Amino acid sequence: MNMEGFVEVTSLEEAKQLIQAENLLLMFIYGETCSVCHAVLPQIKPMIDSFDAIKSIQINHEHVPAVASEFTVFTVPVVLLFLEGKEVLRQARFIDRDLLKHQLNTITTGLKN
């Protein structure tokens, strides 16, 4: 069962390739049985989609368990933002939408300058 949201990535290799290929990539790591994940995604998706510079993906840690060790994930949901292949932002479990929007604004504004 896929969660309706961003483009679903089904392997760690695919996620790592996208991180390297995209200038700015947001990864949403979730669990199928995580009620918080199912509540958070519809709240943040429209906001994140409003940033044209950000490519967004999601990955289910239950289907791709290696994602947890690769990105040091201890709980879900997790929002990771990669700039030129490097992690520059992380929020886990309790996603602060206002803080996330502020951080995304700051990062994307810095890209334009």
Order of alpha helices (4+ residues) and beta strands (2+ residues): beta-alpha-beta-alpha-beta-alpha-beta-beta-alpha
